[in-house]
Amino acid sequence: MRVEWFVKRHFLSIWEKKVRVRAKIPRLLILAVGNPSRGDDALGPLFLERLAALREQGVNWDDIELLTDFQLQIEHAVDLENRKLVLFVDASVSCPPPYQFTRLQPARDTSYTSHALTPAAVLHVYEQINSAPAPPAFLLAIRGEHFELGESLSVAAAENLQAALKFVGQLLEQQDAINWIQIFDLQ
């Protein structure tokens, strides 16, 4: 029974990879994390909702995949496959307002053995399972103030969200790692 499970899982995994390679994978992944029920922790999911609304209004972002989750897991390393660029988005109480844009490097950190990973740890997992460099990745940390269960988005966080959306609108006009690195260096 154990061997049967392994064989099924192994072949399913191979099949899934072949299907993903054949399908057109958007070059840019925007992966936002946060809990909409915890006040300003909703900044990541709200950020993606606003981007999705802009796309529906006709903004040409066909080569972008928007993905959200409550927290980053090891499995998110698979979502990075065949990407040219990745942007992680999360709320932060420690970044300066309104947001902070950071270039990421893969790193095995203390979150590696946790149920939730940092973006750098996800990049590290990607490199471990693929034996290849992770795609260029950046973190957009949006300043939040209140993260209590049941709270709504604070006024300050809403303003920070607007500033972050404006900044990312400029980034999305130049969906290229070299341009993003130059923007990061100019900050």
C-alpha positions as a printed Julia matrix, in Angstrom:
187×3 Matrix{Float64}:
   0.0    0.0     0.0
   2.83   2.38    0.85
   4.61   1.61   -2.45
   1.35   2.11   -4.33
   0.93   5.56   -2.76
   4.5    6.5    -3.67
   4.08   5.39   -7.28
   0.78   7.25   -7.66
   2.21  10.4    -6.09
   5.44  10.19   -8.1
   3.68   9.79  -11.46
   1.07  12.39  -10.59
   3.88  14.81   -9.8
   5.57  14.12  -13.15
   2.25  14.56  -14.97
   1.52  17.85  -13.14
   4.94  19.22  -14.14
   4.43  18.29  -17.8
   1.02  19.96  -17.86
   2.42  23.13  -16.23
   5.29  23.29  -18.74
   2.89  22.93  -21.69
   0.52  25.57  -20.33
   1.59  29.18  -20.66
   2.76  30.27  -17.25
   2.63  34.03  -16.64
   6.13  35.5   -16.36
   5.34  37.52  -13.24
   3.84  36.1   -10.07
   2.47  38.44   -7.42
   2.02  36.41   -4.24
   0.28  38.24   -1.41
  -0.2   36.9     2.09
  -2.4   37.95    4.96
  -5.53  37.26    6.95
  -8.53  39.42    6.0
 -10.01  38.84    9.48
  -7.09  40.43   11.31
  -7.29  44.17   10.66
  -4.31  45.48    8.72
  -3.09  41.94    8.03
  -5.62  42.14    5.19
  -3.3   44.47    3.25
  -1.86  41.67    1.09
  -5.2   40.19   -0.02
  -6.72  43.67   -0.46
  -3.75  44.68   -2.59
  -4.44  41.75   -4.93
  -8.17  42.49   -5.01
  -7.44  46.03   -6.17
  -4.97  44.81   -8.83
  -7.55  42.28  -10.06
 -10.15  45.05  -10.29
  -7.76  47.18  -12.35
  -7.12  44.24  -14.67
 -10.88  43.77  -15.14
 -11.14  47.45  -16.09
  -8.88  46.8   -19.04
  -5.33  47.29  -17.8
  -3.2   44.91  -19.89
  -1.58  42.65  -17.31
  -2.12  39.33  -19.06
   1.34  38.03  -18.22
   0.79  38.33  -14.46
  -0.6   35.75  -12.07
  -2.16  36.98   -8.84
  -2.06  34.5    -5.95
  -3.02  34.97   -2.31
  -2.86  32.84    0.82
  -2.98  33.3     4.58
   0.73  32.52    4.96
   3.64  31.21    2.94
   4.2   27.45    2.92
   6.85  25.15    1.45
   4.41  24.33   -1.36
   4.57  27.91   -2.61
   8.04  27.13   -3.98
   6.28  25.22   -6.78
   4.38  28.39   -7.72
   7.72  30.03   -8.57
   8.55  27.51  -11.29
   9.0   28.96  -14.79
   8.68  32.56  -13.56
  10.88  35.41  -14.67
   9.99  37.64  -11.72
   8.2   37.34   -8.36
   6.72  39.99   -6.08
   5.72  39.0    -2.55
   3.3   41.38   -0.81
   2.63  41.41    2.93
   1.61  43.73    5.74
   4.35  44.82    8.12
   4.43  46.6    11.45
   8.19  47.15   11.21
   8.65  48.77    7.8
   8.55  52.54    7.37
   5.25  53.97    6.14
   3.79  53.79    3.59
   5.69  50.73    2.27
   9.13  49.25    1.74
  10.35  47.64   -1.48
  13.15  45.11   -0.93
  15.14  42.81   -3.16
  15.12  39.26   -1.8
  17.84  36.63   -1.67
  17.22  32.95   -0.88
  17.98  32.2     2.76
  17.42  29.3     5.08
  16.17  31.13    8.14
  14.4   30.23   11.37
  11.04  30.01    9.57
  12.35  27.04    7.58
  11.02  24.53   10.13
   7.87  26.49   10.92
   4.36  26.17    9.55
   4.82  29.59    7.93
   7.84  30.69    5.89
   9.42  34.0     5.0
   9.7   34.89    1.3
  13.48  34.31    1.5
  12.87  30.8     2.87
  10.43  30.04    0.02
  13.17  31.04   -2.43
  15.6   28.76   -0.59
  13.17  25.83   -0.81
  12.76  26.53   -4.53
  16.51  26.25   -5.04
  16.68  23.07   -2.98
  13.94  21.22   -4.89
  14.92  22.48   -8.35
  18.72  22.55   -8.04
  18.54  25.88   -9.86
  18.57  29.56   -8.92
  15.26  31.06   -7.84
  13.75  33.73  -10.09
  14.49  37.34   -9.15
  12.18  38.23   -6.26
  11.16  41.3    -4.33
   9.09  42.03   -1.24
   6.61  44.85   -0.99
   5.94  45.3     2.72
   2.98  47.62    3.34
   2.89  49.33    6.72
   0.06  48.23    9.0
  -0.79  49.32   12.53
  -3.54  47.1    13.95
  -3.67  43.32   13.56
  -6.33  42.23   16.03
  -8.88  39.59   15.11
 -12.13  41.13   13.89
 -10.72  44.63   13.3
 -11.27  46.41   10.01
  -8.51  48.03    8.0
  -7.14  51.12    9.74
  -7.22  54.52    8.06
  -3.42  54.67    7.99
  -3.19  51.21    6.39
  -5.75  52.2     3.74
  -3.62  55.22    2.83
  -0.48  53.06    2.74
  -2.28  50.59    0.48
  -3.1   53.36   -2.0
   0.54  54.5    -2.07
   1.72  50.9    -2.58
  -0.73  50.38   -5.46
   0.51  53.53   -7.17
   4.13  52.38   -6.79
   3.39  48.89   -8.14
   1.48  50.39  -11.05
   4.79  51.98  -12.07
   6.64  48.68  -11.52
   4.19  46.8   -13.72
   4.92  49.15  -16.61
   8.45  47.67  -16.58
   8.09  43.95  -15.85
  11.79  43.25  -15.96
  14.14  42.27  -13.13
  16.86  44.69  -14.27
  14.45  47.65  -14.13
  13.15  46.57  -10.72
  16.71  46.28   -9.39
  17.43  49.82  -10.63
  14.27  51.08   -8.92
  15.32  49.31   -5.72
  18.82  50.84   -5.93
  17.37  54.35   -6.36
  15.41  54.19   -3.11
